[in-house]
């Protein structure tokens, strides 16, 4: 299932150029140059486009000129999206985003990641792990677990997906964590997967985009979730115990697709919903 990278931009929070998310790709610039040339043929010359950008984005004339004359190596997603709108090519967003190879935030810290444009198994595992034990607040996110091995698995999924590696660090005697000061990744969590900014333990569930995808991707989500959240009880059975009934029921639905036998408790066990 295709991901719309242009949804990573937040029209409220990204109100200044230094807050924009930018894209790069060896075949992206020729596409943008062609769009700008097409606008000129329709009467919107470069000088007109510069004035429009200054007014629309409230940016300086030199900044607008660097965008229009393609003097910037990285092009903001919102700028590309606006060009598509002005040229009447909004429906071609998927074709244009295929030219995007990398993403980064304009402001430090500089973290360049591979642009993930479709749901894949590692990304769905990451989403499942975040649903289980992750937190996101604006441009910062982290994931914690008692076992280092689980976070090493998460780190491997992240590297497969975004081509960036992270090392788990110990936090206290019985806890390991990975912290991400990575705006692009945080936006995937918030804008693509609809995870809330802040507390989610009692409301979290399977993201809609994954629920509407293929069985193997939903299974990857469940695997990621149960890697960090499930355990083996005293009877030798795998058990899932969470605060969110929706989360428990979503995992049960996925296990049912795999024709696995399980017991879903009808009532809470204390504060928790068990599987």
FENZI-V217265 format. One line per field, one symbol per residue. phi: phi as a letter, one per 30 degrees, with the letter a starting at -180 (. if undefined). A space follows every 10 residues. Layout:
# FENZI-V217265
phi=???
This chain:
# FENZI-V217265
phi=.dcddddddc dddcdbedcd ccbbadcdee dddddddddd dcjcdddddd dddeddchcd ddddddddch ccdccdeddd ddddddcice dceddddddd cbbaddcddd bcbddccbdb dddddddddd edbcbbbhcb babbadcddd dddedddddd dcibcbcdbd bidbbbbbcb cbdddededd dccidddjdb ecbdadeedd eccdeddddd ddddddeccd acddcicdbc bbdcddeedd ddddddddhc daccddbdci ccccb
